[in-house]
Amino acid sequence: MAVVGVLALQGSFNEHMAALRRLGVKGVEIRKPEQLHTISSLIIPGGESTTMAKLAEYHNLFPALREFVKMGKPVWGTCAGLIFLANKAIGQKTGGQDLVGGLDCTVHRNFFGSQIQSFEAELSVPQLASQEGGPETFRGVFIRAPAILEAGPEVQVLADYPVSSDKLLSFDTSTGDKKENAEEESKVIVAVRQGNILGTAFHPELTADTRWHSYFLKMSNETGEEASLSNLVPAQVTTSLYQLTRSDLPIFQ
């Protein structure tokens, strides 16, 4: 069985662990680099991104986390975890922070404002509903939340959020500064997938809806099946496919 790790340095890792338990999956708290060798997928929770980064640096986790992503193992970042996984983050505190990277996007660290500007919103999630069932909306919990301002061509957008003109901030993604004469956009991206990486700007672990966790677990299963098939020699692949085909044939008397 696939083992799911939850980075447990700071933030809402307990809530992710509880969501996994509701799905009948045992999560493992990850705090040291060597523990990454014992898991098949990883959740990086929400929290205070700069604090998490300092703790990750203290425990020498960044090299191991980057290698984990490069190996193609499924990784999901929520809120601060999304910032960790982005190739570029703007709006950071003075001095910035280290990033794990791997997700071809630019994230603004506190796009939606401070703690008192946290909110909940119904998000359109057709891809999630198609795969996991349930309603075509998801109640997103945004707490000092980031937003994705730019995404590369290989990034699949799973959810976005409309921003009214009086709330929209248009930033120069090269500096993080507000543009004086920027063309306003009607929405920002809040959930994406790129291969083995899933990112959400909101906190699914703070709701009773476990569909995002189920979606991520299926990503883990997909990776495990691909790895198993790749370990077969060509003759074994041919035999397996032949047996599958034969088992599906009708039996004629």
ZATORVO-642328 format. One record per residue: residue in three letters; x negated, y negated, z of N, C-alpha, C, O, CB in turn. Coordinates in pm, whole numbers, padded with zeros to 5 digits, always signed. Glycine has a CB too. Example, Ala and Ser with C-alpha at 12.3 -4.5 7.8 and 13.67 -1.06 7.14 Angstrom:
% residues 2
ala-01319+00569+00780-01230+00450+00780-01320+00330+00780-01424+00332+00846-01131+00447+00905/ser-01285+00225+00708-01367+00106+00714-01290-00003+00787-01341-00114+00804-01408+00060+00572/
***
This chain:
% residues 253
met-00085+00121+00000+00000+00000+00000-00088-00125+00000-00190-00130+00068+00096-00001+00123/ala-00046-00226-00078-00120-00351-00084-00118-00420+00051-00015-00423+00119-00061-00443-00193/val-00231-00476+00089-00243-00546+00217-00247-00697+00188-00330-00744+00111-00370-00500+00296/val-00156-00770+00252-00146-00915+00232-00215-00987+00346-00182-00964+00463+00002-00960+00221/gly-00309-01073+00314-00374-01154+00414-00312-01292+00421-00264-01344+00320-00523-01164+00385/val-00314-01351+00538-00267-01489+00556-00380-01566+00625-00420-01532+00736-00133-01496+00641/leu-00431-01669+00557-00537-01750+00616-00485-01815+00744-00390-01892+00740-00589-01857+00515/ala-00549-01784+00857-00494-01822+00988-00587-01917+01062-00619-01895+01178-00470-01698+01072/leu-00628-02023+00994-00714-02123+01056-00632-02229+01127-00669-02276+01235-00804-02187+00952/gln-00521-02268+01067-00438-02377+01117-00312-02382+01033-00310-02333+00920-00515-02515+01113/gly-00207-02440+01085-00085-02456+01005+00016-02344+01026+00017-02279+01131-00122-02463+00860/ser+00101-02322+00926+00218-02236+00942+00192-02090+00904+00272-02028+00835+00332-02288+00858/phe+00079-02036+00950+00050-01897+00916+00142-01799+00989+00175-01694+00935-00096-01864+00950/asn+00186-01833+01111+00278-01745+01183+00410-01731+01110+00470-01623+01109+00302-01798+01325/glu+00456-01839+01049+00582-01836+00975+00572-01748+00851+00667-01678+00816+00624-01979+00936/his+00456-01751+00784+00435-01661+00670+00432-01515+00716+00489-01428+00651+00304-01697+00597/met+00367-01490+00827+00362-01355+00881+00503-01304+00911+00534-01188+00884+00275-01351+01009/ala+00587-01390+00966+00725-01352+00999+00805-01323+00872+00884-01229+00869+00793-01462+01080/ala+00784-01404+00768+00855-01381+00642+00815-01247+00580+00900-01176+00526+00826-01495+00543/leu+00687-01213+00588+00641-01084+00537+00704-00969+00616+00743-00868+00558+00487-01075+00544/arg+00714-00985+00748+00777-00881+00830+00922-00860+00792+00971-00747+00792+00767-00916+00978/arg+00992-00970+00760+01133-00956+00720+01146-00875+00592+01250-00815+00566+01197-01094+00701/leu+01041-00873+00511+01041-00794+00388+00982-00656+00409+00966-00579+00313+00964-00868+00279/gly+00949-00624+00532+00894-00493+00562+00746-00479+00528+00696-00368+00510+00970-00389+00489/val+00677-00592+00518+00535-00592+00483+00455-00644+00602+00492-00745+00663+00508-00679+00355/lys+00347-00577+00634+00261-00621+00743+00153-00713+00689+00076-00676+00600+00198-00500+00815/gly+00148-00833+00743+00044-00928+00706-00075-00917+00799-00062-00870+00912+00098-01070+00706/val-00190-00959+00752-00313-00957+00830-00367-01100+00840-00385-01166+00738-00419-00861+00767/glu-00393-01147+00960-00448-01281+00979-00596-01281+00939-00673-01196+00983-00430-01329+01126/ile-00632-01377+00856-00769-01387+00803-00838-01510+00859-00788-01622+00845-00768-01390+00649/arg-00953-01489+00922-01030-01600+00978-01179-01594+00943-01251-01692+00960-01014-01603+01128/lys-01223-01479+00893-01366-01462+00863-01385-01412+00720-01298-01342+00667-01430-01363+00963/pro-01496-01448+00655-01519-01409+00515-01511-01258+00492-01455-01214+00392-01653-01458+00470/glu-01566-01179+00583-01570-01034+00562-01431-00971+00562-01412-00862+00508-01655-00968+00668/gln-01334-01039+00623-01197-00986+00625-01132-00988+00487-01039-00913+00460-01112-01065+00724/leu-01181-01073+00400-01124-01081+00266-01147-00953+00187-01074-00926+00091-01184-01199+00190/his-01245-00874+00226-01272-00748+00157-01167-00642+00190-01160-00539+00123-01410-00696+00193/thr-01087-00666+00292-00991-00565+00338-00850-00589+00285-00760-00511+00315-00988-00562+00490/ile-00829-00695+00207-00694-00729+00161-00688-00732+00010-00790-00743-00058-00650-00864+00218/ser-00567-00721-00043-00548-00722-00188-00489-00853-00237-00493-00880-00357-00459-00608-00230/ser-00433-00935-00148-00379-01065-00186-00385-01157-00065-00402-01111+00048-00233-01052-00239/leu-00370-01288-00089-00391-01386+00018-00293-01501+00007-00268-01553-00102-00535-01440+00015/ile-00237-01540+00121-00154-01661+00131-00232-01766+00208-00283-01740+00317-00017-01630+00201/ile-00243-01886+00151-00303-02000+00220-00189-02092+00262-00125-02151+00175-00409-02076+00128/pro-00160-02106+00390-00039-02174+00436-00049-02326+00433-00154-02384+00404-00007-02131+00575/gly+00064-02387+00463+00066-02531+00481+00005-02568+00615-00007-02485+00705+00209-02584+00470/gly-00032-02693+00626-00094-02744+00748-00157-02879+00719-00110-02952+00631-00199-02644+00804/glu-00260-02913+00791-00333-03037+00767-00456-03000+00684-00549-02936+00733-00373-03109+00902/ser-00455-03041+00558-00554-02989+00462-00698-03021+00499-00787-02938+00481-00525-03043+00324/thr-00724-03141+00550-00862-03175+00584-00909-03095+00706-01025-03055+00713-00875-03326+00611/thr-00821-03074+00802-00855-02992+00919-00883-02848+00877-00980-02787+00922-00743-02995+01024/met-00796-02794+00791-00817-02659+00741-00949-02648+00667-01021-02549+00680-00701-02618+00650/ala-00981-02750+00589-01107-02749+00513-01228-02750+00606-01325-02679+00581-01113-02868+00418/lys-01222-02829+00712-01333-02833+00807-01351-02700+00878-01464-02655+00900-01311-02945+00910/leu-01239-02636+00913-01247-02505+00978-01298-02398+00882-01376-02311+00920-01110-02465+01034/ala-01253-02405+00757-01301-02310+00656-01450-02327+00633-01522-02228+00615-01224-02329+00525/glu-01498-02451+00633-01640-02477+00616-01718-02425+00737-01826-02368+00722-01667-02627+00596/tyr-01663-02445+00856-01729-02400+00978-01747-02248+00977-01850-02197+01020-01648-02443+01102/his-01647-02177+00927-01653-02030+00923-01714-01977+00793-01713-01857+00767-01513-01973+00940/asn-01768-02069+00712-01834-02031+00585-01740-01952+00494-01780-01853+00433-01960-01949+00614/leu-01616-01995+00486-01516-01923+00410-01508-01963+00262-01462-01884+00180-01382-01944+00473/phe-01553-02082+00228-01533-02131+00091-01594-02041-00016-01526-02010-00114-01589-02269+00077/pro-01720-01998-00002-01775-01909-00106-01693-01781-00124-01670-01737-00237-01919-01872-00073/ala-01650-01722-00013-01573-01598-00020-01434-01622-00079-01384-01539-00155-01560-01536+00120/leu-01372-01735-00045-01241-01767-00101-01249-01789-00252-01163-01743-00327-01183-01891-00033/arg-01353-01861-00295-01369-01885-00439-01392-01754-00514-01339-01734-00623-01487-01981-00465/glu-01470-01665-00455-01495-01535-00518-01366-01453-00523-01341-01383-00622-01605-01458-00442/phe-01286-01460-00420-01159-01387-00414-01069-01430-00529-01008-01346-00595-01088-01411-00279/val-01062-01562-00553-00980-01614-00663-01036-01570-00798-00961-01528-00886-00973-01768-00657/lys-01167-01579-00813-01231-01542-00940-01214-01395-00973-01213-01357-01090-01379-01577-00935/met-01200-01312-00872-01181-01168-00893-01043-01137-00950-01017-01023-00990-01202-01093-00763/gly-00956-01236-00953-00823-01215-01007-00722-01162-00908-00612-01121-00947-00830-01122-01121/lys-00757-01163-00779-00661-01117-00679-00556-01226-00655-00589-01345-00656-00734-01081-00546/pro-00430-01187-00633-00324-01286-00615-00347-01376-00494-00378-01328-00385-00190-01217-00602/val-00330-01505-00515-00344-01604-00407-00228-01702-00419-00197-01750-00528-00483-01679-00415/trp-00166-01732-00307-00054-01826-00303-00085-01936-00202-00116-01908-00086+00080-01755-00267/gly-00078-02061-00247-00098-02174-00159+00030-02253-00143+00092-02292-00242-00209-02263-00211/thr+00071-02278-00017+00188-02361+00009+00143-02492+00072+00066-02492+00169+00290-02288+00102/cys+00190-02603+00017+00159-02737+00068+00007-02759+00075-00056-02780-00029+00224-02758+00207/ala-00052-02755+00192-00198-02773+00204-00271-02664+00126-00378-02689+00070-00241-02770+00352/gly-00213-02544+00122-00273-02436+00046-00278-02466-00102-00373-02427-00171-00197-02309+00069/leu-00175-02535-00153-00175-02579-00292-00291-02675-00318-00358-02665-00420-00042-02646-00328/ile-00314-02766-00226-00426-02860-00240-00558-02783-00246-00644-02814-00328-00428-02962-00122/phe-00574-02684-00159-00694-02601-00157-00722-02540-00294-00837-02537-00339-00679-02490-00054/leu-00617-02493-00361-00634-02417-00485-00648-02505-00609-00687-02455-00715-00517-02326-00502/ala-00618-02632-00598-00626-02721-00713-00772-02745-00754-00862-02750-00670-00558-02854-00683/asn-00792-02760-00884-00926-02797-00932-00961-02941-00896-01078-02976-00884-00935-02778-01083/lys-00857-03024-00879-00882-03165-00847-00773-03215-00754-00655-03188-00776-00888-03251-00976/ala-00812-03289-00650-00718-03348-00556-00751-03496-00539-00867-03533-00521-00720-03275-00420/ile-00648-03578-00544-00666-03721-00524-00583-03765-00403-00503-03688-00350-00625-03802-00651/gly-00604-03890-00360-00534-03940-00242-00586-03879-00114-00513-03872-00014-00387-03912-00255/gln-00712-03834-00114-00769-03770+00004-00819-03874+00104-00831-03993+00072-00883-03677-00036/lys-00849-03827+00225-00908-03915+00325-01050-03950+00284-01107-03885+00196-00906-03848+00465/thr-01105-04051+00347-01241-04094+00317-01338-03978+00334-01339-03910+00436-01282-04212+00408/gly-01420-03956+00232-01514-03845+00235-01463-03722+00164-01541-03633+00129-01546-03810+00376/gly-01329-03715+00141-01271-03603+00068-01280-03473+00144-01304-03470+00265-01339-03589-00064/gln-01260-03364+00072-01267-03231+00131-01305-03130+00025-01285-03154-00094-01132-03192+00197/asp-01360-03018+00067-01391-02911-00026-01264-02845-00075-01164-02841-00003-01484-02808+00039/leu-01267-02793-00196-01155-02722-00256-01200-02583-00298-01316-02562-00332-01098-02800-00376/val-01107-02489-00296-01134-02355-00348-01130-02359-00499-01216-02301-00566-01033-02252-00292/gly-01029-02427-00555-01016-02439-00700-00962-02312-00764-00930-02214-00698-01149-02473-00761/gly-00952-02318-00896-00900-02207-00974-00770-02241-01044-00739-02183-01148-00880-02088-00887/leu-00694-02335-00988-00567-02378-01045-00590-02506-01126-00630-02609-01071-00459-02400-00934/asp-00565-02498-01257-00595-02608-01348-00491-02718-01336-00402-02732-01420-00602-02557-01493/cys-00503-02797-01230-00409-02906-01208-00472-03014-01121-00574-02992-01055-00280-02855-01144/thr-00409-03130-01123-00447-03241-01035-00335-03262-00935-00220-03285-00972-00476-03372-01116/val-00369-03254-00808-00271-03267-00700-00295-03397-00625-00408-03434-00596-00280-03146-00603/his-00185-03468-00595-00197-03583-00507-00163-03539-00366-00055-03484-00342-00104-03700-00554/arg-00254-03562-00274-00249-03502-00140-00122-03538-00063-00056-03447-00012-00369-03546-00062/asn-00086-03663-00053+00035-03704+00020+00126-03784-00072+00160-03899-00042-00002-03787+00145/phe+00164-03724-00182+00242-03796-00282+00373-03850-00224+00414-03961-00256+00272-03707-00400/phe+00438-03771-00140+00572-03809-00092+00569-03892+00035+00675-03928+00089+00654-03685-00068/gly+00449-03925+00085+00442-04015+00199+00407-03946+00329+00358-03833+00330+00571-04086+00214/ser+00433-04013+00438+00391-03970+00572+00490-03870+00632+00586-03829+00568+00376-04091+00664/gln+00463-03833+00756+00545-03735+00826+00693-03776+00831+00781-03692+00812+00493-03715+00968/ile+00719-03903+00857+00858-03948+00870+00931-03950+00736+01053-03964+00732+00862-04087+00933/gln+00857-03936+00627+00919-03931+00495+00936-03788+00445+00964-03766+00327+00836-04011+00396/ser+00919-03691+00534+00945-03552+00499+01093-03534+00470+01176-03609+00521+00899-03457+00613/phe+01128-03434+00388+01267-03417+00345+01290-03276+00296+01196-03198+00279+01302-03519+00236/glu+01417-03243+00272+01456-03119+00209+01536-03149+00083+01606-03250+00076+01539-03031+00307/ala+01524-03063-00017+01592-03086-00143+01621-02955-00213+01545-02858-00201+01508-03177-00234/glu+01732-02950-00287+01765-02834-00368+01685-02841-00499+01696-02938-00574+01920-02827-00396/leu+01607-02739-00524+01523-02733-00643+01580-02632-00742+01627-02526-00703+01379-02696-00606/ser+01576-02665-00869+01615-02572-00973+01502-02472-00995+01389-02512-01025+01650-02646-01106/val+01531-02342-00979+01428-02239-00989+01476-02123-01077+01491-02011-01028+01389-02187-00848/pro+01501-02149-01206+01556-02043-01292+01468-01921-01305+01518-01808-01310+01580-02099-01429/gln+01334-01941-01309+01244-01827-01321+01249-01739-01196+01250-01617-01205+01101-01876-01346/leu+01251-01803-01080+01260-01728-00955+01391-01651-00947+01392-01534-00909+01247-01824-00835/ala+01501-01716-00983+01632-01651-00978+01640-01537-01077+01702-01434-01048+01743-01752-01006/ser+01578-01554-01194+01579-01449-01295+01509-01323-01246+01554-01212-01274+01514-01497-01423/gln+01401-01340-01173+01322-01225-01127+01372-01170-00995+01373-01049-00974+01178-01264-01114/glu+01413-01260-00904+01446-01217-00768+01595-01218-00737+01636-01174-00629+01375-01305-00670/gly+01678-01267-00832+01821-01275-00806+01855-01395-00719+01771-01482-00696+01869-01148-00741/gly+01979-01398-00672+02021-01509-00587+02054-01633-00667+02056-01629-00790+01914-01541-00487/pro+02080-01743-00599+02118-01868-00666+02002-01926-00748+01886-01894-00724+02164-01971-00563/glu+02037-02011-00843+01935-02072-00927+01876-02198-00864+01810-02276-00931+01993-02106-01062/thr+01900-02216-00736+01838-02326-00662+01770-02269-00538+01804-02161-00490+01944-02434-00622/phe+01674-02346-00487+01602-02310-00365+01590-02434-00279+01559-02543-00329+01461-02248-00396/arg+01615-02418-00149+01606-02532-00057+01459-02556-00022+01402-02483+00059+01690-02508+00072/gly+01400-02657-00083+01260-02687-00059+01242-02777+00062+01309-02879+00075+01199-02752-00181/val+01151-02737+00150+01118-02817+00269+00984-02886+00242+00881-02821+00231+01112-02728+00400/phe+00988-03020+00232+00869-03099+00199+00823-03175+00323+00894-03262+00373+00899-03198+00081/ile+00705-03141+00374+00651-03205+00494+00516-03268+00459+00418-03197+00435+00636-03101+00612/arg+00512-03398+00456+00391-03471+00412+00335-03405+00286+00217-03374+00276+00282-03472+00525/ala+00425-03384+00193+00397-03291+00084+00315-03351-00030+00324-03471-00059+00526-03240+00029/pro+00235-03266-00093+00164-03306-00216+00256-03292-00336+00369-03245-00324+00036-03222-00235/ala+00206-03331-00451+00275-03309-00578+00171-03293-00686+00062-03350-00679+00373-03427-00611/ile+00204-03215-00787+00115-03195-00900+00144-03301-01005+00255-03310-01056+00130-03052-00960/leu+00042-03381-01037+00059-03489-01134+00021-03446-01275+00077-03497-01372-00025-03608-01093/glu-00072-03354-01286-00114-03304-01418-00137-03154-01408-00189-03105-01308-00244-03376-01468/ala-00098-03081-01513-00118-02937-01516-00171-02897-01652-00127-02950-01755+00014-02861-01483/gly-00264-02803-01654-00325-02756-01777-00231-02671-01860-00124-02633-01813-00449-02679-01746/pro-00270-02640-01982-00183-02567-02075-00150-02425-02032-00049-02370-02076-00245-02562-02209/glu-00233-02364-01947-00207-02227-01905-00126-02220-01775-00101-02111-01723-00338-02154-01888/val-00087-02335-01724-00012-02341-01599+00138-02337-01630+00188-02419-01707-00048-02468-01518/gln+00208-02243-01572+00353-02230-01589+00422-02308-01479+00399-02283-01360+00397-02080-01587/val+00508-02401-01517+00583-02480-01419+00705-02401-01375+00787-02361-01458+00626-02619-01479/leu+00717-02377-01245+00829-02300-01189+00934-02389-01123+01049-02348-01107+00777-02200-01088/ala+00896-02510-01086+00992-02604-01026+00936-02744-01034+00816-02766-01020+01025-02566-00879/asp+01025-02840-01056+00985-02980-01049+01090-03057-00969+01196-03005-00935+00969-03042-01191/tyr+01056-03181-00939+01143-03261-00853+01161-03399-00915+01063-03468-00941+01085-03272-00710/pro+01287-03440-00938+01311-03573-00996+01280-03683-00895+01316-03674-00777+01456-03585-01044/val+01214-03786-00941+01176-03897-00854+01237-04024-00910+01211-04061-01024+01021-03909-00842/ser+01317-04092-00829+01381-04215-00874+01276-04325-00892+01169-04319-00832+01489-04259-00774/ser+01309-04423-00972+01211-04526-01010+01160-04604-00890+01046-04651-00892+01271-04621-01109/asp+01243-04620-00786+01197-04698-00671+01105-04618-00579+01037-04675-00492+01317-04748-00591/lys+01102-04485-00598+01014-04402-00516+00892-04353-00592+00794-04308-00531+01090-04285-00462/leu+00897-04361-00724+00789-04304-00804+00661-04384-00790+00664-04507-00800+00830-04296-00950/leu+00552-04318-00767+00420-04378-00766+00343-04322-00883+00325-04200-00892+00345-04353-00632/ser+00297-04408-00974+00218-04362-01087+00072-04386-01056+00031-04499-01033+00260-04433-01219/phe-00005-04281-01055-00145-04289-01014-00237-04263-01131-00206-04186-01222-00174-04190-00901/asp-00351-04329-01127-00460-04297-01217-00526-04171-01163-00590-04174-01058-00563-04415-01230/thr-00510-04059-01235-00560-03931-01183-00712-03924-01180-00768-03829-01125-00506-03818-01265/ser-00779-04020-01238-00925-04020-01231-00976-04083-01101-01087-04056-01057-00984-04093-01351/thr-00892-04170-01041-00934-04239-00919-00837-04221-00803-00877-04235-00687-00950-04384-00947/gly-00710-04191-00832-00609-04182-00727-00544-04315-00697-00458-04323-00610-00670-04127-00603/asp-00584-04421-00768-00526-04552-00745-00393-04567-00818-00370-04503-00921-00623-04662-00790/lys-00307-04652-00765-00181-04680-00830-00205-04766-00953-00280-04864-00949-00083-04748-00733/lys-00140-04730-01063-00152-04808-01185-00056-04927-01180+00056-04916-01131-00123-04721-01310/glu-00102-05039-01230-00018-05158-01228+00090-05153-01335+00202-05196-01313-00103-05281-01245/asn+00055-05101-01451+00149-05101-01562+00168-04960-01616+00167-04937-01737+00101-05195-01675/ala+00186-04866-01526+00198-04726-01567+00338-04696-01617+00438-04747-01565+00163-04632-01450/glu+00344-04612-01718+00473-04565-01766+00532-04469-01664+00465-04372-01626+00460-04498-01906/glu+00654-04493-01620+00712-04413-01514+00755-04276-01567+00805-04264-01678+00829-04485-01452/glu+00734-04174-01485+00780-04040-01517+00909-04014-01440+00937-04082-01341+00672-03933-01483/ser+00987-03918-01484+01113-03889-01419+01103-03777-01316+01197-03755-01240+01216-03854-01521/lys+00989-03705-01314+00978-03594-01221+00831-03561-01197+00743-03600-01273+01052-03471-01274/val+00807-03488-01088+00674-03436-01058+00687-03285-01040+00795-03234-01012+00613-03504-00929/ile+00577-03214-01057+00576-03069-01049+00553-03026-00905+00466-03080-00836+00467-03009-01142/val+00633-02928-00858+00620-02886-00718+00601-02734-00702+00584-02687-00589+00742-02929-00640/ala+00603-02658-00811+00574-02515-00802+00519-02468-00936+00574-02500-01041+00701-02432-00763/val+00410-02391-00932+00344-02346-01055+00288-02206-01036+00271-02158-00924+00231-02443-01095/arg+00260-02142-01149+00183-02018-01150+00084-02022-01265+00118-02063-01376+00276-01894-01161/gln-00037-01980-01238-00139-01964-01341-00209-01830-01318-00297-01819-01233-00243-02083-01339/gly-00168-01730-01393-00227-01598-01376-00207-01543-01237-00093-01517-01196-00374-01602-01407/asn-00316-01525-01163-00309-01468-01029-00283-01572-00920-00279-01537-00801-00436-01396-00999/ile-00265-01699-00958-00249-01806-00858-00106-01860-00860-00053-01894-00965-00349-01920-00884/leu-00046-01868-00742+00086-01928-00723+00069-02048-00630-00005-02042-00533+00188-01825-00664/gly+00139-02157-00661+00130-02276-00576+00264-02342-00559+00338-02361-00656+00031-02375-00635/thr+00298-02378-00434+00421-02451-00406+00389-02570-00316+00314-02557-00219+00527-02359-00339/ala+00444-02686-00349+00421-02806-00270+00506-02806-00143+00479-02883-00050+00450-02930-00352/phe+00606-02721-00139+00699-02713-00026+00669-02588+00058+00572-02517+00032+00845-02711-00077/his+00753-02564+00159+00728-02459+00259+00836-02352+00255+00931-02360+00333+00719-02520+00399/pro+00826-02252+00168+00927-02144+00171+00929-02066+00302+01031-02008+00338+00901-02048+00057/glu+00816-02064+00372+00808-01988+00497+00892-02049+00609+00913-01985+00711+00663-01979+00542/leu+00939-02172+00590+01022-02238+00691+01170-02222+00663+01252-02287+00727+00987-02385+00699/thr+01206-02136+00568+01345-02108+00537+01373-01959+00556+01280-01880+00575+01380-02152+00391/ala+01500-01923+00552+01538-01782+00563+01536-01713+00427+01554-01592+00419+01676-01769+00626/asp+01515-01788+00321+01513-01735+00185+01373-01681+00155+01277-01758+00147+01553-01846+00081/thr+01361-01551+00139+01230-01488+00121+01196-01460-00026+01106-01381-00054+01225-01358+00198/arg+01268-01522-00119+01245-01488-00260+01106-01526-00309+01050-01455-00392+01349-01556-00345/trp+01049-01635-00261+00913-01670-00305+00812-01568-00253+00716-01534-00322+00876-01812-00256/his+00833-01520-00133+00744-01416-00079+00760-01287-00159+00661-01219-00188+00774-01390+00070/ser+00883-01252-00194+00906-01133-00275+00842-01148-00412+00784-01053-00465+01056-01106-00289/tyr+00853-01267-00470+00791-01296-00601+00640-01276-00592+00580-01217-00682+00824-01442-00646/phe+00580-01326-00485+00434-01313-00467+00394-01167-00447+00292-01123-00500+00387-01397-00348/leu+00473-01092-00371+00442-00951-00350+00444-00874-00482+00364-00783-00501+00541-00888-00252/lys+00533-00911-00571+00537-00846-00703+00415-00883-00787+00368-00803-00867+00666-00884-00778/met+00364-01005-00768+00237-01040-00832+00126-00946-00785+00042-00903-00864+00200-01187-00802/ser+00128-00915-00656+00028-00824-00600+00042-00685-00661-00058-00620-00692+00041-00818-00447/asn+00166-00640-00676+00190-00509-00735+00145-00503-00879+00088-00403-00924+00338-00473-00725/glu+00170-00612-00954+00128-00619-01093-00023-00604-01103-00074-00531-01188+00173-00751-01158/thr-00094-00674-01017-00240-00669-01018-00290-00530-00984-00384-00480-01045-00298-00770-00921/gly-00224-00466-00885-00264-00332-00847-00242-00231-00957-00325-00142-00977-00189-00290-00725/glu-00131-00243-01031-00102-00151-01140-00202-00169-01254-00247-00071-01313+00040-00172-01192/glu-00237-00296-01283-00333-00322-01390-00470-00265-01354-00539-00208-01438-00345-00474-01416/ala-00508-00280-01225-00638-00228-01182-00641-00075-01190-00742-00017-01230-00668-00273-01038/ser-00529-00011-01154-00523+00134-01159-00535+00184-01302-00604+00282-01329-00393+00184-01098/leu-00468+00116-01395-00474+00155-01534-00612+00133-01592-00660+00213-01672-00370+00079-01615/ser-00677+00024-01553-00809-00007-01606-00914+00091-01557-01019+00105-01620-00850-00148-01568/asn-00887+00160-01446-00982+00258-01393-00974+00394-01462-01059+00480-01443-00959+00276-01246/leu-00869+00411-01544-00856+00536-01616-00947+00537-01739-00966+00434-01802-00711+00559-01658/val-01004+00653-01772-01080+00664-01895-00981+00673-02009-00866+00708-01986-01176+00787-01893/pro-01023+00642-02134-00929+00640-02246-00847+00767-02259-00727+00758-02288-01002+00617-02373/ala-00907+00886-02239-00832+01010-02254-00721+01019-02151-00613+01071-02179-00925+01130-02241/gln-00748+00968-02029-00647+00970-01924-00533+00876-01957-00417+00908-01930-00708+00933-01791/val-00565+00759-02015-00462+00665-02054-00372+00728-02158-00250+00720-02149-00524+00534-02108/thr-00434+00792-02258-00357+00855-02364-00266+00963-02308-00150+00973-02347-00449+00914-02469/thr-00319+01045-02216-00240+01152-02156-00124+01096-02076-00012+01147-02083-00328+01240-02067/ser-00151+00990-01998-00046+00931-01916+00066+00876-02001+00184+00898-01971-00102+00821-01829/leu+00031+00805-02108+00131+00749-02196+00209+00859-02267+00330+00847-02287+00066+00656-02299/tyr+00140+00968-02305+00205+01079-02372+00307+01145-02278+00418+01178-02319+00101+01182-02421/gln+00266+01165-02150+00356+01227-02055+00477+01140-02028+00588+01191-02012+00283+01257-01926/leu+00456+01008-02023+00567+00916-02004+00665+00927-02119+00786+00932-02099+00517+00772-01990/thr+00610+00930-02242+00696+00941-02359+00772+01072-02360+00892+01074-02387+00614+00928-02487/arg+00702+01184-02329+00767+01315-02331+00879+01323-02226+00982+01386-02251+00663+01425-02307/ser+00859+01260-02110+00961+01269-02006+01087+01193-02042+01194+01218-01987+00906+01218-01875/asp+01073+01100-02136+01189+01020-02176+01264+01083-02292+01373+01038-02327+01146+00880-02213/leu+01208+01188-02353+01273+01251-02468+01393+01334-02423+01386+01401-02320+01173+01338-02545/pro+01503+01331-02499+01617+01418-02464+01582+01563-02486+01499+01594-02572+01743+01380-02546/ile+01643+01652-02410+01618+01795-02424+01727+01856-02513+01846+01847-02481+01615+01865-02283/phe+01687+01917-02622+01780+01979-02715+01783+02130-02693+01678+02194-02688+01742+01946-02860/gln+01901+02186-02679+01917+02330-02661+01924+02400-02796+01938+02522-02802+02043+02361-02579/
***
